[in-house]
Amino acid sequence: MKDLFFFDSMLTPKIITVVYWLMLLAALVSGVGTMFNSYGGGFFAGAGILIAGAVGARIWCELLIVLFKIHENLKKIADRNDTSEL
């Protein structure tokens, strides 16, 4: 708990996983809804929404995770340099 209150560990990477699954669920519901909607769209539009939604959600979440991985690696480098100077 102390790590969260003093920002020693990041909470957002854990949340990104939940957001990813919610985005996949939204893409699934939107795609299936478009496939069987009688007002237009059709099967191929729904399949496109499913594929593009899943790929887009994955890419967006991976980009966010990369930012946090960069932060972790920079923190390791900074900690290593701080201890070597003493």
Steps between C-alpha positions, in 0.01 A plus 500: 500500500788736580628468141169626363472796736855619437503421125778241530306258280278571204130417517417580138662191339266282704202708392602483132437123498144552622446779248627270223245230583221759519601634158496147358152446643383829349642401160325164522163650592529770233609256232232242573239773532597639160497153343141436600366854476222533245567871437810450291860422561483131438714202575823630347478835678450319830794271430710807420401661828593180685842472339586871500374541856704207632817605317455868590443423868809279510722760330378783723552301821842377387611858433395600851682202651815591303500843665492341844772248407720789390437666836594181688823459304599864546433468872729193516775689317462801731508281811810319374676829430407641841654207684816492287581866575516439876 
